[in-house]
Structure formats: structure tokens, C-alpha cells
Amino acid sequence: MIIWTFSIGTVASEVRLLCDLEQSEPSWSVRHVGGAMRGAGAEQVSVLVRSMVESKTSKNALRLFYALGYKFDHELLRVGFSFNFYRGAQITVTVASINKMLKLHATDEAVPVTLGIQMVEVIAPATSENYTEVATAMSSFCEYLAP
């Protein structure tokens, strides 16, 4: 999967343009990841809570981002696997190595950012109605990941 990250100012959020290269025809999506939840509610849970919105898009998305005035920040290649399971909430775990692209779109020349280290990303979608159950399920699962 190729990840393009775009700067959106001083706000602690980011817009990612994702291209899944495992498909016969690469599929594209746009993901907005918001800043971390703050306030009293954030201190009561042991997991980082951020808003995320993901939408499928056409293959012209990169050109559209440039036309809208976004600035290209960096391009990464994520290689790994993910799996889904249900443990009080639908949880997706992704284990991947992150590679830096030295030249634009040059997947063959990608080099590891941190050699031998893998990133583990755990995601569980939540709404305001099931937020407590999802936070509890995530906290419970992440206790297994602690050293």
C-alpha cells in the first residue's frame, strides 16, 4: 500500500491518500485522521482516541489533491498484513513495515525506515452510542500487546 500524506496546516490532523497495490486494478481511498481526543474523557481511557473518516475514491485523486492546493508531504510504502476479529467490538490489527520512497512512485527502490521494526496499528470503529464498549474492548486487547 502506498501512502501519500498531505499537510493541512497547523491543526493536529492529517489527510492520507492510500493506494492498495495488491488489487489487479489499484484501489484508492482518502483517509482523514483527526487529532487526539482531549479533555476529561480522554484521561479516563487508556487508549488514544482519534476521529477517522475514510472514503473510496477514483484513480484521479492525486491530481485532485494538487488542484485543491494540497502540498505533497511524503510518500511511504507499507508492507504487511492485517486481520479482523470481534472481541466486544470489531477490531482490525495491522502489522507492517514502513518503507521510505526515495523517488516518487519508485516502489522497487523503497528502503526501510527502521530496519527490523514493525508497526502495529489497532483500529476499532466507534460511535457516540457504543464508545464505552469499544474503548473497553480496545483497552482489554491492548493489555495483551504490552511487554
PyMOL commands that set and color helices and strands:
alter all, ss='L'
color gray80, all
select helices_A, chain A and resi 40-44+61-67+107-109+131-145
alter helices_A, ss='H'
color red, helices_A
select strands_A, chain A and resi 2-7+14-20+27-36+50-57+71-86+90-100+111-112+119-123
alter strands_A, ss='S'
color yellow, strands_A
deselect
rebuild
show_as cartoon
